[in-house]
């Protein structure tokens, strides 16, 4: 799993309250460029950390998944070279 740190973790943190949000709102909240956040959200969704929700398939509305919540809680482990971050998340999801 390749994440853009700290931005991707900031996105996860912004959504960690469980509420749905859009790229425009997230960009303002974490003080990042909206266009860049628009490129990161689908990548995080492809990795199972976020989910794009509707009702319209292209609504641009996202919410964090359980895997995303785990990634946010264990963000320090992402930078530990001894830790397989993806395996860590998968093992936590199984429990």
Secondary structure, 3 states (H helix, E strand, C coil): CCCCCCHHHHHHHHHCCCCCEEHHHHHHHHCCCHHHHHHHHHHHHHCCCEEEECCCCCCCEEEECHHHHHHHHCHHHHCCCCCCHHHHHHHHHHC
